[in-house]
Structures are given as structure tokens and as C-alpha cells.
Amino acid sequence: MSDIRQARRWFDGAAFRQDLRAAWLDASIALLITLAIFAWLTWRIHAGTSPTIDVIPTFAGGAGAYWMYWMCQAFGWSGLLWAWITVLLGLVRSSRPQPWFPLTPATVEKLHRTTSLTTIVLMFAHAFWFFAEEVRGNAEGLGPVSRVWSAFLNVFVPGVYPSGTGVIAILIGLLALYLSVPLGLAYYARRRIGARTWRVLHSSIIVVYVLSVWHTLLYGTNVWFDGWFRTTMWLLQLPVAALLLIRLLAPAYRPRSGVLDALGRWAARTAVATTVVVLLAVAGSGRDGGRTPGVDGAGLNVTQAMVWAGLVVFLIVVGVAVVRAHRVAARERSRTRISSETYLDR
């Protein structure tokens, strides 16, 4: 009876709590790395080697007062690192198992779930410390309630942040944060929505990772302008693109065989292969559009309207794919039931 009640629930709370308990070691390592990044960022500021003091000159006079902003940056970088790790694990798990790989599919899946939960927490911590810095920075001319409300709007409401690169960077960062929750936690609703539907829904989370990298490249340039670090960031995207291509060529689950499905797979393979070539070209040339010391950067070539339009298109595509997967699963269940009834009638 308990299994029946569990199957009827939308959210598998027991599995979620079990994964939360299992994530303690992963989260502890992430916290230690975050603190190490925080110490390094703080040292760079006080040593005068961080471009942040050039981008925002007011920091030069009292860098210690902005420790919450450094903490925000530290959680942002560790969050991106954990997003990279969990995306790699997810792509390995959803690809055809290879005999040379040292970890079993069950181990990879467990690590993918725990690192996913840690990533979501790191993303929220990143946003929280930015909110705390906004509250502190809004001290002039605002009362306590107005300071908190203004900071909340700027940090947690998409499209409200009013100035600079943040008009786009914070918008796409928030979209990544808010999309990560339903797409990441959909695993715990897979019994109710169906395994096929869940796989289609969860596979779209790669867009969250793309938004996170985009957010970092736009807003992380006040830590590093260009050079080896940005080149390394581009090179780190190569294994993601390569594993995504392998996932498309050799998925762990049998893909549907319709004409539209085949066209979609070939379009995705072509896009990913092109992405690999572009990543190599960007990393090799160093021309990624990032800031260069002493050179005025180009203006934003993406508007908020474009980002919102892209979100609408994304939601429509995912919605259509989910509905189609649900219908295919329903037809398969119906055929299985009819076959079973026919066999019993014999």
C-alpha cells in the first residue's frame, strides 16, 4: 500500500531527503573550495592585481568593506565549477556505458544527483550574497525596508536590475537559477510523469548550463579581463561539447525512430559539432569578445527583449517535446496492455 501511495505522489520526498543526506560530503568540499576562492579573490584585491579595482574604482579605497561581494563572486565561481562537474556526469550517465569507464552507471547517477543539488545551493548562495551587498550598498537615502525591498527587486526579480552589463547578465543568471530548480528536481517526479517524459524534460537542463557560462563571461570579466583564465574557461567547455556529441550519437536509451526525431537528432549533432569547432577557434585565437585592459569594450548587442523571446521559444520547444514524449509513452502502455490481454485470452 505504501508503494501505491508513493507512486501517486508528485514528488518523491523520501528519495529527495536521501540524496540531501548523501550530498553532505560533496557540499562540504564545495564550501571549502568556495572559501579558498574567497581568500584568493580578497588577496588579489588587496595586492592590487585584480582588474576589479579598474572596473569599479571605488573599490580601491576600501576593499575590505566589500567582502560580501567577494563572497558572492566566490560562490559564483564554485557554482559554475559544480555545474560543469554535474553536467559532465549527467552526459556520461545518459550516454551508452563504456567498458573502460571506471565508475558504474549507478555510481555516476548518484554523483550526478548529489552534485546537482549542491549546484543549486551554490547558485542560491551566489545570489544571496549579491543581495546582501546590494542591501549594504543602498544605505544612502533609503530606510531599512526600502533598502531590502530595492535589493530584492534588483537581485531576485528578472529584468529589474537597471544598469550596465547587469541588465543582461543578471537577467540570464536569474533565468538559469529559476530554471535549474524544476528541471533539476524533475527527477523526483519521474514516477508520476513517466521516465520517458522525465528524460526529455531533464535533457533541456543543458540550456541552464549555457546560460550560467554566458552569465559568467558577461559579469565575471571584472575578475579577469582576458588571458589564460578566459582561455581556460573556453577550453573547459570542450569536454562538455564532446560528451554532448557522444550522447547524441550513442544515447543510453533507445531513441524514437520517427522522421521528425531523426531530423532533430541530426540537427542537434550538427549544432554540437559546429560548437566544438567554434570553441577550438575561440580558444586558439583568444578572440572571445571579452574585455581588454585599457580598451573600451563594445556595447551590449543583446537586449532584454531578445532574452525574453528566447525564453518563450525555449519553453514552447520543451513543452512540445514533453507532450509528445508523454503521448508516445501512453501509446506504448496501451499497446502493452492490449498485448497482455490478448495473451491472457489465449
C-alpha positions in Angstrom: 0.0 0.0 0.0 2.9 2.4 0.8 4.3 1.8 -2.7 1.0 2.7 -4.3 0.7 5.9 -2.2 4.3 6.8 -3.1 3.6 6.3 -6.8 0.6 8.6 -6.6 2.7 11.5 -5.2 4.0 14.1 -7.5 7.3 14.5 -5.6 9.3 11.6 -4.2 10.2 13.2 -0.9 11.9 10.1 0.6 14.4 9.9 -2.3 15.0 13.7 -2.2 15.8 13.5 1.5 18.1 10.6 1.0 20.0 12.4 -1.7 20.3 15.5 0.5 21.9 13.4 3.2 24.2 11.8 0.7 25.3 15.3 -0.6 26.9 16.4 2.7 30.4 15.4 1.7 30.0 16.9 -1.8 28.6 20.2 -0.3 31.4 20.3 2.3 34.1 20.1 -0.4 32.3 22.8 -2.4 32.2 25.1 0.7 35.9 24.6 1.3 36.7 25.4 -2.3 34.4 28.5 -2.1 36.3 29.7 1.0 39.6 29.2 -0.8 38.4 31.2 -3.8 37.2 33.9 -1.5 40.6 34.1 0.2 42.3 34.3 -3.2 39.9 37.0 -4.5 40.5 39.0 -1.4 44.2 38.7 -1.7 44.2 39.8 -5.3 42.2 42.9 -4.4 44.5 43.9 -1.6 47.6 43.1 -3.7 46.2 45.4 -6.4 46.4 42.6 -9.1 42.7 42.2 -9.7 41.1 44.1 -12.6 38.1 44.7 -10.4 39.7 47.8 -9.0 40.0 49.2 -12.5 36.4 48.3 -13.5 35.0 49.7 -10.3 37.4 52.3 -9.0 35.5 53.0 -5.7 36.7 49.6 -4.5 40.3 50.7 -4.4 39.8 52.9 -1.4 38.1 50.4 0.9 38.2 46.9 -0.5 37.6 45.3 2.9 34.1 46.8 3.1 33.0 44.8 0.1 33.7 41.4 1.5 30.1 40.3 0.8 30.7 41.0 -2.9 33.8 38.9 -2.9 31.8 36.1 -1.2 29.2 36.5 -3.9 31.9 36.0 -6.6 33.4 33.0 -4.8 30.1 31.2 -4.7 29.6 32.1 -8.3 32.8 30.5 -9.4 32.4 27.4 -7.3 28.8 27.2 -8.5 30.0 27.2 -12.1 32.6 24.6 -11.3 30.0 22.3 -9.8 27.6 22.9 -12.7 30.4 21.8 -15.0 31.0 18.7 -13.0 27.4 17.7 -12.7 26.8 18.3 -16.5 29.7 16.1 -17.3 28.3 13.4 -15.0 24.9 13.7 -16.5 26.2 13.4 -20.0 28.2 10.3 -19.1 25.2 8.7 -17.4 22.9 9.4 -20.4 25.4 8.0 -22.9 25.9 4.4 -23.7 28.1 2.8 -21.0 31.7 2.2 -21.9 33.7 -0.8 -20.5 36.8 1.3 -19.9 35.0 3.8 -17.7 35.9 3.2 -14.0 32.5 4.1 -12.5 29.3 2.1 -12.7 26.2 3.8 -14.2 24.6 3.7 -10.7 27.5 5.4 -9.1 27.6 8.1 -11.8 23.9 8.7 -11.4 24.2 9.1 -7.7 27.1 11.5 -8.0 25.1 13.4 -10.7 22.2 13.8 -8.3 24.2 15.0 -5.3 26.3 17.4 -7.4 23.1 18.8 -8.9 21.7 19.5 -5.5 25.0 21.2 -4.4 25.0 23.3 -7.6 21.5 24.6 -6.9 22.5 25.5 -3.3 25.7 27.3 -4.6 23.6 29.3 -7.1 21.2 30.5 -4.4 24.2 31.4 -2.1 25.7 33.3 -5.0 22.5 35.3 -5.4 22.1 35.8 -1.6 25.5 37.4 -1.1 24.9 39.7 -4.0 21.6 40.6 -2.4 23.4 41.3 0.9 25.9 43.5 -0.9 23.0 45.4 -2.5 21.4 46.0 0.9 24.6 47.4 2.2 25.3 49.5 -0.8 21.8 51.0 -0.8 22.3 52.6 2.6 22.4 56.2 1.4 19.0 57.8 1.3 16.9 54.7 1.9 15.2 53.3 5.0 15.8 49.7 6.2 12.6 48.4 4.5 13.3 50.3 1.3 16.9 49.0 1.2 15.9 45.4 1.5 13.0 45.7 -1.0 15.1 47.5 -3.6 17.9 44.9 -3.2 15.3 42.1 -3.5 13.9 43.5 -6.8 17.4 44.1 -8.3 18.7 40.6 -7.4 15.8 38.2 -7.5 13.3 39.7 -10.0 14.4 39.1 -13.6 14.7 42.2 -15.7 14.7 44.7 -12.9 18.4 45.3 -12.5 18.8 48.8 -14.1 22.3 49.4 -15.3 25.4 48.3 -17.1 26.2 44.8 -18.2 24.0 43.5 -15.4 20.9 44.5 -17.4 21.6 41.3 -19.4 24.0 39.3 -17.2 21.8 39.3 -14.1 18.7 38.5 -16.2 20.2 35.4 -17.7 21.7 34.4 -14.4 18.3 34.5 -12.7 16.8 32.6 -15.6 19.4 29.9 -15.1 18.8 29.9 -11.3 15.0 29.6 -11.6 15.1 27.0 -14.5 17.6 24.9 -12.6 15.0 24.1 -9.8 12.2 22.5 -11.8 14.5 20.9 -14.4 16.9 19.6 -11.8 14.3 18.4 -9.3 12.2 16.8 -12.0 14.0 13.5 -11.2 12.0 13.2 -8.0 8.7 13.4 -10.0 9.7 10.9 -12.7 7.4 8.1 -11.3 4.4 10.4 -11.8 5.3 12.0 -15.1 6.9 8.9 -16.6 10.5 8.0 -17.3 10.4 8.9 -20.9 8.8 12.3 -20.2 11.3 13.0 -17.4 14.3 12.2 -19.7 13.0 14.7 -22.3 12.4 17.4 -19.7 15.6 16.9 -17.8 17.8 16.9 -21.0 16.8 20.5 -21.6 18.8 21.5 -18.5 21.9 21.9 -20.7 20.4 25.3 -21.5 20.8 26.2 -17.8 24.5 25.5 -18.0 24.8 27.6 -21.2 23.1 30.5 -19.5 25.4 30.1 -16.5 28.5 30.3 -18.6 27.1 33.2 -20.6 26.3 35.0 -17.3 29.9 34.4 -16.1 31.6 35.6 -19.3 29.5 38.8 -19.1 29.8 39.6 -15.5 33.0 37.7 -14.5 35.2 40.0 -16.5 35.6 42.3 -13.5 37.7 39.5 -12.1 39.7 38.6 -15.2 39.7 40.7 -18.3 41.4 38.3 -20.8 44.4 36.0 -21.0 45.0 32.5 -19.7 42.0 32.3 -17.4 39.4 33.1 -20.0 41.1 30.8 -22.5 40.9 28.0 -19.9 37.3 28.7 -19.4 36.7 28.2 -23.1 38.8 25.0 -23.2 36.8 23.6 -20.3 33.7 23.7 -22.5 35.3 21.3 -24.9 34.6 18.1 -22.9 31.0 19.3 -22.3 30.5 19.7 -26.1 32.3 16.4 -26.9 30.3 14.4 -24.4 27.1 16.0 -25.6 28.0 14.9 -29.1 28.7 11.4 -27.9 25.4 11.5 -26.0 23.6 12.3 -29.3 25.5 9.7 -31.3 25.3 6.9 -28.7 22.5 7.5 -26.2 21.9 5.2 -23.2 18.3 4.8 -24.1 16.8 3.8 -27.5 15.7 6.9 -29.3 12.4 7.2 -31.1 12.6 6.3 -34.8 10.2 8.8 -36.4 11.2 11.1 -39.2 11.0 14.2 -37.1 13.0 12.6 -34.3 15.8 11.6 -36.8 15.9 15.1 -38.2 16.0 16.6 -34.7 18.9 14.3 -33.8 20.9 15.2 -36.9 20.3 18.9 -36.4 21.5 18.6 -32.8 24.6 16.7 -33.8 25.5 19.2 -36.5 25.0 22.1 -34.0 27.2 20.5 -31.3 29.9 19.6 -33.8 29.9 23.2 -35.0 30.1 24.3 -31.4 33.2 22.2 -30.9 34.9 23.8 -33.9 34.0 27.3 -32.7 35.3 26.6 -29.2 38.6 25.5 -30.6 38.8 28.6 -32.8 38.0 30.9 -29.9 40.4 29.3 -27.5 43.1 29.3 -30.1 42.7 32.9 -31.2 41.8 34.4 -27.9 39.1 36.5 -29.6 36.1 35.8 -27.4 34.7 39.3 -27.1 35.9 39.8 -23.5 37.2 43.0 -22.0 40.8 44.0 -22.7 42.7 46.3 -20.2 42.9 49.9 -21.4 40.4 49.3 -24.3 36.8 50.4 -24.3 34.6 47.4 -24.7 31.8 47.2 -27.3 28.2 47.8 -26.2 25.7 45.1 -25.5 24.4 43.5 -28.6 21.7 41.5 -26.9 18.6 43.2 -25.4 16.3 42.0 -22.7 13.5 41.6 -25.3 15.7 39.1 -27.1 16.4 37.2 -23.9 12.7 37.0 -23.1 11.8 36.0 -26.6 14.4 33.2 -26.4 13.0 32.0 -23.1 9.5 31.8 -24.7 10.8 29.8 -27.6 12.7 27.5 -25.2 9.6 26.9 -23.1 7.5 26.2 -26.2 10.0 23.7 -27.6 10.4 21.9 -24.3 6.6 21.9 -23.8 6.0 20.3 -27.2 8.7 17.8 -26.7 7.3 16.8 -23.2 3.7 16.5 -24.5 5.0 14.4 -27.5 7.0 12.1 -25.2 4.0 11.7 -22.9 1.8 10.7 -25.8 4.3 8.2 -27.1 4.6 6.7 -23.7 0.8 6.5 -23.4 0.6 4.7 -26.7 3.3 2.2 -25.7 1.5 1.4 -22.5 -1.7 1.0 -24.4 -0.1 -1.5 -26.8 1.5 -3.4 -24.0 -1.8 -3.7 -22.2 -3.6 -4.9 -25.3 -0.9 -7.4 -25.9 -1.1 -8.7 -22.4 -4.9 -9.0 -22.6 -4.6 -10.9 -25.9 -2.1 -13.3 -24.4 -4.3 -13.9 -21.4 -7.4 -14.6 -23.6 -5.5 -17.4 -25.2 
